[in-house]
C-alpha cells in the first residue's frame, strides 16, 4: 500500500505505531499497513483541509473503518488487536488531532466506529 507524502514535518518524522512495531506478536507487514492508513489520513487532512469538526471526524472515522477491516488480516495471521494495539493506534490518532490543530476534538470520538 503506497502512501502519498505528507508535508507536515512533525507528522513525517513521527514513529507511528511504535508500540506495535516493538511487539513481536504483531506481523510487521500488517503494522506497515496500519501505518499507511494513518499516513493516508494525514494526507487527506492536508489536501482536503477539514473546515469543521464533523468534517475532521468523517476522515478519522473512515481511517478507523480501515483499521477495523485490517483486523481480519491480523486474525488470519493468529494475531489480534489487544490493549497494546488499541493504545498505540488511539495514541497516534490523538497525535494527529493535536498536530493538525483539532485540539477541541474528543479523543474517543476520533475512533468511535472502532471494533477493537
C-alpha positions as CSV (number, residue, x, y, z in Angstrom):
1,X,0.0,0.0,0.0
2,X,1.7,3.1,-1.2
3,X,1.1,6.3,0.7
4,X,1.1,9.9,-0.6
5,X,3.7,12.1,1.0
6,X,2.7,14.5,3.8
7,X,4.0,18.0,4.1
8,X,3.9,18.4,7.8
9,X,7.4,17.5,9.1
10,X,6.2,16.6,12.6
11,X,3.9,14.0,11.0
12,X,6.6,12.9,8.5
13,X,9.1,12.3,11.3
14,X,6.7,10.6,13.8
15,X,7.2,6.9,14.6
16,X,3.7,5.7,14.0
17,X,2.6,2.5,15.8
18,X,5.9,2.3,17.6
19,X,4.5,0.0,20.4
20,X,3.1,-2.4,17.8
21,X,6.4,-2.5,15.9
22,X,8.2,-3.2,19.1
23,X,5.9,-6.2,20.0
24,X,6.8,-9.4,18.0
25,X,3.2,-10.7,18.2
26,X,2.2,-8.2,15.5
27,X,3.2,-9.1,12.0
28,X,5.4,-6.2,10.8
29,X,3.9,-6.2,7.2
30,X,0.4,-5.7,8.8
31,X,1.7,-2.9,11.1
32,X,3.1,-1.3,8.0
33,X,-0.5,-1.4,6.6
34,X,-1.7,0.3,9.7
35,X,0.9,3.0,9.4
36,X,-0.1,3.5,5.8
37,X,-3.7,4.1,7.0
38,X,-2.5,6.8,9.4
39,X,-0.3,8.5,6.8
40,X,-3.2,8.4,4.3
41,X,-5.4,10.0,6.9
42,X,-2.8,12.8,7.3
43,X,-2.5,13.2,3.6
44,X,-6.3,13.6,3.4
45,X,-6.3,16.2,6.2
46,X,-3.6,18.2,4.4
47,X,-5.3,18.0,1.0
48,X,-9.0,18.3,1.9
49,X,-8.4,20.6,4.9
50,X,-11.5,19.8,7.0
51,X,-13.2,23.1,8.0
52,X,-15.4,21.7,10.7
53,X,-15.0,19.2,13.5
54,X,-17.6,16.9,11.8
55,X,-15.6,17.0,8.6
56,X,-12.5,16.0,10.6
57,X,-14.4,13.2,12.3
58,X,-15.6,11.9,9.0
59,X,-11.9,11.5,7.9
60,X,-10.9,9.8,11.2
61,X,-13.9,7.5,11.1
62,X,-13.0,6.4,7.6
63,X,-9.5,5.6,8.8
64,X,-10.9,3.7,11.8
65,X,-13.1,1.7,9.5
66,X,-9.9,0.8,7.6
67,X,-8.3,-0.4,10.9
68,X,-11.5,-2.5,11.5
69,X,-11.0,-4.1,8.1
70,X,-7.3,-4.7,8.7
71,X,-8.1,-6.5,12.0
72,X,-9.3,-9.5,9.9
73,X,-5.8,-9.8,8.4
74,X,-4.3,-9.8,11.8
75,X,-6.6,-12.6,12.9
76,X,-5.7,-14.6,9.8
77,X,-2.0,-14.4,11.0
78,X,-3.0,-15.6,14.5
79,X,-2.6,-12.1,15.9
80,X,-5.2,-9.6,17.1
81,X,-5.6,-6.1,18.4
82,X,-5.2,-6.0,22.1
83,X,-4.6,-3.2,24.6
84,X,-1.1,-2.5,23.2
85,X,-2.6,-2.1,19.7
86,X,-5.5,-0.1,20.9
87,X,-3.3,2.3,22.9
88,X,-0.8,2.6,20.0
89,X,-3.5,3.3,17.4
90,X,-5.5,5.6,19.6
91,X,-2.4,7.5,20.7
92,X,-1.5,8.1,17.1
93,X,-5.0,9.4,16.3
94,X,-4.6,11.8,19.2
95,X,-1.2,12.9,18.0
96,X,-2.7,13.6,14.5
97,X,-5.6,15.5,16.1
98,X,-3.2,17.7,18.1
99,X,-0.6,18.2,15.3
100,X,-3.2,19.4,12.9
101,X,-4.8,21.8,15.4
102,X,-8.1,20.0,16.2
103,X,-7.5,20.3,19.9
104,X,-11.2,20.7,20.6
105,X,-11.9,17.2,19.2
106,X,-12.9,14.4,21.5
107,X,-10.2,11.8,21.5
108,X,-12.8,9.0,22.0
109,X,-14.9,10.3,19.1
110,X,-11.9,10.1,16.7
111,X,-12.2,6.3,16.6
112,X,-15.8,6.0,17.6
113,X,-16.6,3.3,15.0
114,X,-13.7,1.0,16.2
115,X,-14.4,-2.6,16.6
116,X,-11.3,-3.3,18.7
